[in-house]
Amino acid sequence: MDLFDIRKDYHQGHLKPEDLNTSPLFHIKEWIHDAEKAQCMEHTSVVLSTASLSGAPSSRVVLLKKIDDEGLYIFTNYNSRKGQQLEVNNKAALLFFWPELERQINIEGKVEKCSEALSEEYFNQRPLESRVSAAVSAQSSPVTSREEMEKNWKRAKERADKGGITRPVYWGGYLLKPHRVEFWQGGANRFHDRVLFTLEKDEWHKERLMP
Ligand SMILES: Cc1cc2nc3c(=O)[nH]c(=O)nc-3n(C[C@H](O)[C@H](O)[C@H](O)COP(=O)(O)O)c2cc1C
């Protein structure tokens, strides 16, 4: 396999700063909607990057579960590796990539835990089996075997069948409040379009970036 030979040109159109006329959060929603219409696989999946206190970065895919005027919401285990990093360093980034649309969005901002009420609402809306999985997984901790995990899951499921299941305190949502958002549209000959929004004194400023 010669990776040098792999080359796909991008032709789906141009992105002009004038196309993005309102808040970046509005246009993020719009692009997610476009990705849904284009039937992009897992179109709400997004790469979340966090960093340790010393600045060492780490990334993983999560699912976007809500977006409003405040920012973007994801749900996870607060004790996970990402949770531990966010506890000491609340600067984070989200990255959407929709290859079918030749588009990406880079989002940077600060993260805080969302309201207990929202975590509660989303947890209770999930299927029982998913709630059990969230409750019995000490996410990011080592485990001896799959069998061990299955045994714990079955026991917890039996308890949940009888008495229901409440949201563990270590599971909930994070809200990322963006201060930098960049929309990227692939262009022919690697001459891409990039539009950057930066938040300055509560106002969004917009500019074109070179590819
Ligand atoms: C498509 C996809 C969706 C995922 N969604 C979530 C999610 O919403 N929340 C979550 O905690 N992990 C999700 N994961 C798993 C994470 O990528 C990751 O393995 C996990 O959160 C542990 O990460 P950490 O050890 O860096 O904290 C998803 C993975 C994939 C591939």
The ligand as an SDF file (V2000), in Angstrom:
LIG
                    3D

 31 33  0  0  0  0  0  0  0  0999 V2000
  -19.2250    6.2990   17.3910 C   0  0  0  0  0  0  0  0  0  0  0  0
  -18.7880    6.3500   18.8420 C   0  0  0  0  0  0  0  0  0  0  0  0
  -19.5930    6.9950   19.7690 C   0  0  0  0  0  0  0  0  0  0  0  0
  -19.2030    7.0650   21.1140 C   0  0  0  0  0  0  0  0  0  0  0  0
  -19.9770    7.7790   21.9830 N   0  0  0  0  0  0  0  0  0  0  0  0
  -19.5740    7.9480   23.2550 C   0  0  0  0  0  0  0  0  0  0  0  0
  -20.2900    8.8140   24.1450 C   0  0  0  0  0  0  0  0  0  0  0  0
  -21.2740    9.4700   23.7840 O   0  0  0  0  0  0  0  0  0  0  0  0
  -19.8390    8.9150   25.4250 N   0  0  0  0  0  0  0  0  0  0  0  0
  -18.7250    8.2400   25.8650 C   0  0  0  0  0  0  0  0  0  0  0  0
  -18.3830    8.3650   27.0450 O   0  0  0  0  0  0  0  0  0  0  0  0
  -18.0100    7.4390   25.0460 N   0  0  0  0  0  0  0  0  0  0  0  0
  -18.4040    7.2820   23.7520 C   0  0  0  0  0  0  0  0  0  0  0  0
  -17.6620    6.4960   22.8880 N   0  0  0  0  0  0  0  0  0  0  0  0
  -16.4560    5.8130   23.4140 C   0  0  0  0  0  0  0  0  0  0  0  0
  -15.2840    6.7950   23.4950 C   0  0  0  0  0  0  0  0  0  0  0  0
  -14.7120    6.9680   22.2110 O   0  0  0  0  0  0  0  0  0  0  0  0
  -14.1860    6.3590   24.4850 C   0  0  0  0  0  0  0  0  0  0  0  0
  -13.7160    5.0630   24.1790 O   0  0  0  0  0  0  0  0  0  0  0  0
  -14.6630    6.3720   25.9430 C   0  0  0  0  0  0  0  0  0  0  0  0
  -15.4680    7.5030   26.2140 O   0  0  0  0  0  0  0  0  0  0  0  0
  -13.4880    6.3560   26.9020 C   0  0  0  0  0  0  0  0  0  0  0  0
  -12.6490    7.4450   26.6490 O   0  0  0  0  0  0  0  0  0  0  0  0
  -11.5290    7.9580   27.6960 P   0  0  0  0  0  0  0  0  0  0  0  0
  -10.9180    6.7260   28.3160 O   0  0  0  0  0  0  0  0  0  0  0  0
  -10.5770    8.7570   26.8850 O   0  0  0  0  0  0  0  0  0  0  0  0
  -12.2520    8.7940   28.7300 O   0  0  0  0  0  0  0  0  0  0  0  0
  -18.0070    6.4410   21.5390 C   0  0  0  0  0  0  0  0  0  0  0  0
  -17.1800    5.8050   20.5880 C   0  0  0  0  0  0  0  0  0  0  0  0
  -17.5590    5.7830   19.2610 C   0  0  0  0  0  0  0  0  0  0  0  0
  -16.6290    5.1420   18.2460 C   0  0  0  0  0  0  0  0  0  0  0  0
  1  2  1  0
  2  3  1  0
  2 30  2  0
  3  4  2  0
  4  5  1  0
  4 28  1  0
  5  6  2  0
  6  7  1  0
  6 13  1  0
  7  8  2  0
  7  9  1  0
  9 10  1  0
 10 11  2  0
 10 12  1  0
 12 13  2  0
 13 14  1  0
 14 15  1  0
 14 28  1  0
 15 16  1  0
 16 17  1  0
 16 18  1  0
 18 19  1  0
 18 20  1  0
 20 21  1  0
 20 22  1  0
 22 23  1  0
 23 24  1  0
 24 25  2  0
 24 26  1  0
 24 27  1  0
 28 29  2  0
 29 30  1  0
 30 31  1  0
M  END
$$$$
